[in-house]
């Protein structure tokens, strides 16, 4: 499965951020969004690039720390599902996904998809 990610990249809290496009063609539909980001980060590190920062404490759908916006929807398109439990089978092969941090004054961006809670 192939997905195209447009991911918010921001070096630190005071740096300006921007969307960066990544293609990831080695994904399995049974992977979660976080596992897809793991695969992407492995590819980035193999190319000598900075991996995408994101929260991933429990990966069991319990803590909610993994939350970010997927195509403008908190945690993505599936109701009552945390980001870590959202599998890729809910997206079409070749689909473009926009991943952004929560945007709230109370939760400033620390880096990429990580916010200060």
Secondary structure, 3 states (H helix, E strand, C coil): CCEEEEEEECCCCCCCCEEEEEEECCCCCCCEHHHHHHHHHHHHHHCCCCCCCCCCCCCCCCCCCCCCEECCEECCCCCCCCHHHCEHHHCCCCCEEEEECCCECCECEEECCEECC
